[in-house]
Structures are given as C-alpha cells and as structure tokens.
Amino acid sequence: MYTEEELEIVDYIEDEAPESVSDKVEKIAALKSAVSKKYNQRKAINIKVLESDLELIKAKALKEGMPYQTLINSVLHKYVTNQLGDIKAVG
C-alpha cells in the first residue's frame, strides 16, 4: 500500500505536464545549505598515538606554522580524498 504522499509523488511523476515548484530557487538554496552544513561539520574524536609520533607531528606542525591538530586533520583529509597517495599498513 502507498501512503497518500507517495501516491501524490507517483501522480506528479506520471503527469504529462508537471508544474514547476514556485519557490524552486529558494528550495535549491536551502538544500545546498543543508548539505554544506552536514558535510562541513566538524566532529571531535579521540585517538591514541605513540608519544614519539606525536612529538614528531608537533615538530612538523611548528615548522609549518600551524597547530598540530590542524596538521593531523589535513593529513587525514588528504588521505581520504586520495590526495596523499597509498599508505601501506605497518605490522
């Protein structure tokens, strides 16, 4: 069974000459904004790293003139967006 809303959608799709939404530009802008907020939202995480690795990261970040958390975030982002290259697991 279809809900009333689903039947309205089917009717709209099957209509020979569907009407455009009156506030289309505003709706598209609202959807783009919602997607942008969702995918640009930051989430705090906790990870355990070797103390020696953290010291090296902090030293590199200092040399680059940025906070070490920013450096870690940048490396993670580059890795997941395939801008860093393949990294082989150790162990």
C-alpha positions as CSV (number, residue, x, y, z in Angstrom):
1,M,0.0,0.0,0.0
2,Y,1.2,3.5,-0.8
3,T,0.7,6.4,1.5
4,E,-1.2,9.5,0.3
5,E,2.0,11.4,-0.1
6,E,3.6,8.6,-2.1
7,L,0.6,8.5,-4.4
8,E,0.9,12.2,-4.9
9,I,4.5,11.8,-5.9
10,V,3.6,9.0,-8.4
11,D,0.9,11.2,-9.9
12,Y,3.3,14.1,-10.2
13,I,5.9,11.9,-11.9
14,E,3.5,10.3,-14.3
15,D,1.8,13.7,-15.2
16,E,2.3,14.6,-18.8
17,A,3.0,18.3,-18.0
18,P,4.1,18.7,-14.4
19,E,4.2,22.2,-13.0
20,S,7.4,23.7,-11.6
21,V,7.7,24.5,-8.0
22,S,7.0,28.2,-7.4
23,D,9.9,28.8,-5.0
24,K,12.4,26.5,-6.7
25,V,15.4,28.8,-6.3
26,E,14.9,29.2,-2.6
27,K,14.4,25.4,-2.1
28,I,17.5,24.6,-4.0
29,A,19.5,27.1,-1.9
30,A,18.1,25.6,1.3
31,L,19.0,22.1,0.2
32,K,22.6,23.2,-0.8
33,S,23.0,24.9,2.6
34,A,21.8,21.9,4.5
35,V,24.2,19.6,2.6
36,S,27.1,22.0,3.1
37,K,26.4,22.2,6.8
38,K,26.3,18.4,7.1
39,Y,29.5,17.7,5.2
40,N,31.5,20.7,6.6
41,Q,30.6,20.0,10.2
42,R,33.5,19.1,12.5
43,K,33.4,16.1,14.8
44,A,35.7,15.7,17.8
45,I,37.5,12.4,18.1
46,N,39.9,10.8,20.5
47,I,42.8,8.6,19.3
48,K,45.8,7.1,20.9
49,V,49.1,7.6,19.1
50,L,52.7,6.8,20.1
51,E,54.2,9.6,22.1
52,S,57.2,9.7,19.8
53,D,54.9,10.1,16.8
54,L,53.0,12.9,18.4
55,E,56.3,14.7,19.2
56,L,57.3,14.4,15.5
57,I,53.9,15.7,14.4
58,K,54.2,18.6,16.7
59,A,57.6,19.4,15.4
60,K,56.5,19.3,11.8
61,A,53.4,21.4,12.6
62,L,55.6,24.0,14.3
63,K,57.9,24.1,11.3
64,E,54.8,24.6,9.0
65,G,53.5,27.3,11.4
66,M,50.2,25.6,12.3
67,P,48.7,23.8,15.3
68,Y,49.4,20.1,15.3
69,Q,45.7,19.2,15.3
70,T,45.3,21.2,12.0
71,L,48.2,19.2,10.5
72,I,46.7,15.9,11.6
73,N,43.3,16.9,10.1
74,S,45.0,18.0,6.9
75,V,46.8,14.7,6.5
76,L,43.6,12.7,7.2
77,H,41.6,14.8,4.7
78,K,44.3,14.4,2.0
79,Y,44.4,10.6,2.6
80,V,40.6,10.0,2.4
81,T,40.3,12.2,-0.7
82,N,43.2,10.4,-2.4
83,Q,45.5,13.4,-2.5
84,L,48.1,11.8,-0.3
85,G,48.8,8.5,-2.1
86,D,48.6,5.0,-0.9
87,I,49.8,4.3,2.6
88,K,50.7,0.7,3.5
89,A,49.7,-0.6,6.9
90,V,52.6,-1.3,9.3
91,G,52.6,-4.6,11.1
